[in-house]
Amino acid sequence: MMLFDTHAHLNDQEAFPDVEPALARAGEAGVRRIVVPGYDRASCLRALALAEQHPAIYAAVGFHPNDAASVTEQDLADLEQWVTHDKVVAVGEIGLDYHYDTPRDVQERILRTQVALARRVRKPVVIHDREAHEDIVRMLDEEGVVHVGGIMHCFSGSVEMMHQCLALGMHISLGGPVTFKNAKKPVQVAEAVAEDRLLIETDSPWLAPHPHRGKPNESAYVKLVAQRIAEVRGVSPDELAQITWRNACQVFSLPEVLGDGETL
């Protein structure tokens, strides 16, 4: 089984002061590649460092909507440089979050700026959407995200919204919530999403899947996500792993075959 955790915050140094034990457990579970997304300056730099140190780790760089108010012109200038790094496969984690009180106009400006950057460098986006479903779809459409595509990370929307995102060229990534006993929308999406647009992730150290819900999450647990989605879709876990591996390699423009020495 070859699993691709498309979203894991190994750059959270409080949760992962030493990433090596978590990487070892991930490897034992069948995880062969991980994308580590940044969300502020420090986490972007940490993601880049991890990608440089570990052949099977790749980075995404960007500024999270909850940090939008603190983003400076220098940050955006540096982002233009970071995104050209050989191990950077996407612009993210970016998006909208209406749960907290970051001014919405500031979130919108930073989001649009970063999607425009993704279009210029021809790399996909990794989108965070919390309680902003209608606006995120509209803004991604207005900013021409269809030209680069990307990922709706830890997708929490409805099947109807999923279809809108697919029309914009986006992939749908599901994580721990699809395994929760009370899960409804994620299970419906897991069943309905087109095979070639489905991805899996952990969003570690958050949103651990059942039976680890409420505890720290880690990349090894992406296997539990794959198993649950396989059950929902009526396929074997191995087949689900193959499907999501192929899709992740496609969206991140990576070869499906591991390179020499590309291990966790």
N, C-alpha and C positions, 0 to 999 in steps of 0.2 A: 504494500500500500504506500503510495506517494501522496502525501498531504501537503497543501500549500496554505499556510495561515496568512491571509492577505492583509491582516490588520492586528498588530500586537505591539503594545507600548513597552517594549523592552528598554526604551530610553527613560522610563520612569525610574529614577535612581532610588527613590524611597522604596518602591516595590521590588526592584531588582538591583540591589547594591552590587551583586555579583550575578551576571547573567548565565554563567557557565552551568550551574546545576539545572536551571530551567531549560537550557538548550539541550543538555544531555537527556533530560526526560522527554523533550519534544522529539528528539531523534529516535528514542526507543519506541515512541508512539507512532512513528512513521512520517513525521513532519520532515520535509526535505528543503523547503524554502519558507522564509518569513519576510514580510514587508513591515518595516517599522516606520510609522508616520510621525512627523513632528507636528507640534501644535503651537509652539512659541520659539523664541530664539534658542534658548538652552536645549530644548528637546530636539530641535532640528540639527543642531551641532552634534548632539549625542547620537542621533540616528545616523548621521554621516560617519561618525567615528565607528559605530558598531558595524556598519556596512563595509567600511574599509578593513576592519579587523576579522570579519567572518565572511568567507566566500558565499555562503548560502543565505546571508541577510542582505536585503535591499532596503533602500530608504525612500520615503516620500517626504517632501518638505513643504511647509505652508503654515499659515497662521489661523488658528481656530477662532470661530466667532466670539467665544467668550473672552478672548484676548485682543479682540479687534481694536478696542479703545486705546490700547497701549502700543499699537504698532506704529513705528516711526518711518519716516522716509528712508532712513538708513537701513532699517529692517527690510524694506521692500527692495532696496538696491542690493542688499546682500542676498536676498531670495533669488534675484535674477542670476546671481553667480552660483548659488548652491544648486539650482535646478539643472545646471549643465553638467554636474558631476556624473561620472560614468555609472555609478551605482544608484543614482536617483531615477526611479521609474515612474514617478507621478508627482503632481502638485497636490498636497494635502497634509493634514486634514483641514479642510476649509468648509465653509457653509454658513448656515443660519441656526441660531439657538434662541428661541423665544421664551425659554423656561426661566432664564435669569434676566437681569435688567440692563445688559449692555445695549446702548442705544441702537435701534434698528437701522437707522440711516448709516451709522458707522459700520455696522455689520455688512450692510449692502455694499457700501463702497469698497471695503476690503475684499469681499467675495468677488465682486465684478473685476477688480484689479487683478486678482489671482487667476480667475478663469481666462482673462485676456492674456496673461502671461503663459498659461498652459497652451493656449492656441498658438502663440508665437513660437514656443519651443516644441510644439507637437507632442506633448505628453498628456496623458489622461489626468483627470481630477479625482480626488477621493473626497466625497461629500458627506459632511455631518449635517443631519437635519433633525431638529428637535422642536416639535410643535410649530413647524413653519412649512408644512407640506405644500400648500398652495403657492406661497411666495418662492420657495426654492425651485419648483418646477418652472414657474414663470421666468425667473431670473436666469436659470440655466438655458432656457429656450432663447431668451433675448440675447444672451451672450454667446450664442452659437456653439454650445458645448457639443453638439452633434458632430462637429468637425474633429474632435479629439476623443470623445467618449469618456468613460470613467466608471466610478463605482459609487453606488449608494450604500455607504458603509452602515452596517448593522441596521438594515432597513426595517423601519417600524410602521410604514404606511400600509394602505389597503391594496387589494388586488387592482382596483381601478387606478390608483396612483402608480402602482408598479407598471401598468401598461403605458402610462404617460412617460415614465422614465425610460422604458425600453424604446419608445419612439424617439427619444433624444439620444439614443446610442449608448445608454448607460447599462452597466451590469448591476445585478442585485446581490448583495452580500448579506448572508444570514449568520448569526452567531448564537450565543447561549440562549437567548429568549425563545428560540424555536423549540428548545427542549423542556421549557417550563411546563408544569402540569396544567396551568391555566392558560396556556398559549392558544390564541385563536388566529389573529391576523398573520403572525409569522408562519403558522402551519398552512394557512390558506395560500399564502404567497409561495411557500416552499413547494406546494403541490402544483401551482399554476404557472410559475415562472418558466420561460423557455429554457430548454436544456443548455443552450449555448450562451446563456447570460447569467448563470448561477455561479456564485462564489461562496466560500465559507471563510469564517474568521473567528477569532476569540475576543478581540478588543481587550485583551488582558492588560492590566490586572483586574479589569472590571467585568461584570456580566458573566460570571462563571456559569457553565451549564449544569443542569441537574446531573448527578446528585451533589454537586459542589456549590449550588446556589448560595450566595451570601458569603462565600469564602473567596480568597484571592484566586484569580484566574491565571492561566498560563497556556502557552501554545500547545502543550501536550493534549489539552482538553478539546482541541479542534476535532479530534477523532470522535468525540461524543456528539458534536454537532453534525459531522458527516453521517454518523450512524442513524441519528434521528431523521435527518432529511431523506436518507436512503429508505428508511421505513415508510415515511410519508409518500414517497414517490414510487414505492414498489420495486426498487432495484437493490442490488447488493451494495454493501459499503464499499467494496473494491471498485465497483462500477461508478459509484458516486464520486469516489476519490479521483478516478481517472477523468471524469467529466470536469470536475472543478479544477483539477490540475491543468488540463488543457485550456480551460477558459482563463485562468489566472495568467498563464504564460502568454496567452494571446493579448489580454488587455495591457499587460506590462511590457510587451514586446521582448519577451525572454524566450530562449530556445526551450523546447520541451525536454530535451535530453540534458541531464546535469553535466556541467563541465568538469574537467579534471580537478580534483581537490575541492569540489563544491559540496562541502559537508558542514553540518552544524557543529 
